[in-house]
Amino acid sequence: MHNLYLYYYYERDIGPFKMLTDLPIDQARGFVSKEAAAKSTKHTDIEGFLRMRYDCDDRLRKEFLARGGKVTRKNPVYMMLGEHKSWATAYENPVLIKIPLAEIDPLTVSFTYGDSFVVFNHGKFNKEEYWGKVYFRDEILELIGRIGYPPQVEYDFKDENYTKYSPVADHLLYVEAHVWSDELLERYR
């Protein structure tokens, strides 16, 4: 555990730990629309995306609380357990924060084996044990010890180059961490 880190990439000009779902829905809608226009992407269902994003945060919070987690934020700050360099390509001027796993209160960070959008999508469920589940630190480490990390797929967010894996969200790409503690975030801001 002492050589494991939570990784968080962000845009230098925006700053760290600013989550879309921390915004009221109207502001989030405006932000997503503006980003899509600036990147000339065809985000055809902004309302559907936002509904899924806010619902996913809500489900993560409820599941974590039901299992005994401590939540001081309404919405989590998403990170990854282990490095995933492809995420740097999502930003023009990326900055990385690494938080040693050994320094976190295990009751304030939840994990999913893969992107939570995918893990909680019933249409993607298969036979594996990790579908629809939220884990504590020791549980995710035990799972990784048994089955390994999800395979890392190289991709470039800017070029939308996902090799043979498209759309990228259909695949488990990393172990996702959900930080529920502002105290932890403030130490690394």
C-alpha positions in Angstrom: 0.0 0.0 0.0 2.9 2.4 0.6 3.8 2.5 -3.0 0.2 3.1 -4.3 -1.2 6.5 -5.1 -4.5 8.1 -6.0 -3.9 10.1 -9.3 -5.8 13.2 -10.2 -5.3 15.1 -13.4 -6.8 18.6 -13.9 -6.5 21.7 -16.1 -3.9 24.2 -14.8 -6.1 27.2 -15.6 -9.1 25.8 -13.8 -7.5 24.4 -10.7 -8.0 21.1 -8.8 -11.0 19.4 -7.3 -13.7 21.3 -9.3 -16.4 18.8 -10.2 -19.1 19.3 -12.7 -21.7 18.0 -10.3 -20.7 20.5 -7.6 -22.5 23.1 -9.9 -26.3 23.6 -10.0 -27.7 21.7 -13.0 -28.3 24.9 -15.1 -24.6 25.9 -14.7 -23.4 22.4 -15.5 -25.6 22.4 -18.6 -24.1 25.7 -19.8 -20.5 24.4 -19.1 -21.0 21.2 -21.0 -22.6 23.0 -23.9 -19.8 25.5 -24.0 -17.1 22.8 -23.9 -18.8 20.8 -26.6 -19.0 23.9 -28.9 -15.4 24.8 -28.2 -14.2 21.3 -29.1 -16.6 21.0 -32.0 -17.8 17.7 -30.5 -21.3 16.4 -31.2 -22.6 16.0 -27.6 -26.1 15.0 -28.8 -27.6 14.3 -25.4 -26.4 16.8 -22.9 -29.5 16.3 -20.7 -29.0 12.5 -20.7 -25.3 12.8 -19.9 -26.0 15.2 -17.0 -28.8 13.1 -15.6 -26.5 10.0 -15.7 -23.6 11.9 -14.1 -25.7 13.4 -11.2 -27.5 10.0 -10.7 -24.2 8.2 -10.6 -22.8 10.5 -7.9 -26.0 10.1 -5.9 -25.8 6.3 -6.2 -22.2 6.2 -5.2 -22.9 8.3 -2.2 -25.9 6.2 -1.1 -24.0 2.9 -1.6 -21.0 4.1 0.3 -23.0 5.5 3.2 -25.1 2.3 3.4 -21.8 0.4 3.8 -20.6 2.7 6.6 -18.5 5.2 4.6 -18.0 8.8 5.9 -19.2 11.5 3.5 -18.6 15.2 4.0 -19.1 16.2 0.3 -22.3 16.0 -1.6 -20.5 14.7 -4.7 -17.2 12.9 -4.9 -13.9 14.0 -6.5 -13.0 11.3 -9.0 -9.4 10.0 -9.0 -7.7 6.8 -10.1 -5.8 4.2 -8.1 -2.6 3.9 -10.1 -1.2 5.9 -12.9 -3.2 6.3 -16.1 -1.2 8.7 -18.4 -3.9 8.8 -21.1 -6.0 11.0 -18.8 -3.5 13.8 -19.2 -4.6 14.0 -22.8 -8.0 15.3 -21.7 -6.4 18.7 -20.8 -4.6 21.4 -22.7 -2.2 22.1 -19.7 -2.5 19.0 -17.5 -1.3 19.0 -13.9 -1.1 15.8 -11.8 -1.7 15.4 -8.0 -0.6 12.2 -6.4 -2.0 11.2 -3.0 -0.4 8.3 -1.2 -3.0 5.7 -0.5 -1.5 5.1 3.0 -2.4 8.7 3.9 -6.2 8.4 3.3 -8.8 7.7 5.9 -10.2 4.4 4.5 -13.7 5.5 5.5 -13.6 8.6 3.3 -12.7 7.2 -0.1 -14.7 4.6 -2.1 -13.6 2.6 -5.1 -15.1 1.0 -8.2 -13.4 -1.6 -10.3 -13.6 0.5 -13.5 -15.3 3.7 -14.4 -18.5 4.2 -12.3 -20.5 5.1 -15.4 -19.8 1.7 -16.7 -19.9 -0.3 -13.4 -23.4 1.0 -12.6 -24.7 0.5 -16.2 -26.9 -2.6 -16.0 -26.7 -2.9 -19.7 -23.0 -3.7 -19.4 -23.2 -6.1 -16.5 -21.5 -9.5 -17.0 -20.7 -12.3 -14.6 -17.8 -10.6 -12.9 -18.2 -9.8 -9.2 -17.4 -6.1 -9.5 -20.5 -4.9 -11.4 -22.6 -2.5 -9.5 -20.4 -2.5 -6.4 -18.6 0.1 -4.3 -15.5 -1.0 -2.4 -13.5 0.2 0.6 -9.7 0.5 0.2 -8.8 -2.9 1.7 -11.6 -4.6 -0.4 -10.4 -3.1 -3.7 -6.8 -4.1 -2.9 -7.9 -7.6 -2.2 -9.9 -7.7 -5.5 -6.9 -6.4 -7.4 -4.7 -9.0 -5.7 -7.0 -11.7 -7.0 -7.8 -10.6 -10.5 -5.3 -7.8 -11.3 -5.9 -4.3 -12.5 -8.2 -3.7 -15.5 -6.2 -3.7 -18.7 -5.0 -0.2 -19.6 -6.0 0.9 -23.0 -4.1 3.7 -24.6 -6.2 6.5 -25.9 -6.1 10.2 -26.7 -9.0 12.3 -25.5 -8.2 15.3 -27.8 -8.0 13.2 -31.0 -10.7 10.8 -29.7 -8.2 8.0 -30.7 -9.4 5.0 -28.7 -7.6 2.4 -30.9 -9.9 -0.5 -31.4 -11.9 0.4 -28.3 -14.7 2.7 -29.1 -16.5 4.2 -27.4 -13.9 4.3 -24.6 -16.6 4.4 -21.8 -17.6 0.8 -22.7 -14.5 -0.6 -21.2 -13.0 -0.9 -17.7 -9.9 1.2 -17.9 -8.8 1.9 -14.3 -9.7 1.5 -10.7 -11.7 4.6 -9.9 -11.5 6.3 -6.5 -14.2 8.6 -5.1 -12.9 11.1 -2.5 -15.6 12.2 -0.1 -13.5 14.3 2.3 -12.8 18.0 1.8 -10.2 17.7 4.5 -8.1 15.3 2.4 -8.5 17.5 -0.7 -7.4 20.7 1.2 -4.2 19.0 2.2 -3.3 18.6 -1.5 -4.9 21.7 -3.0 
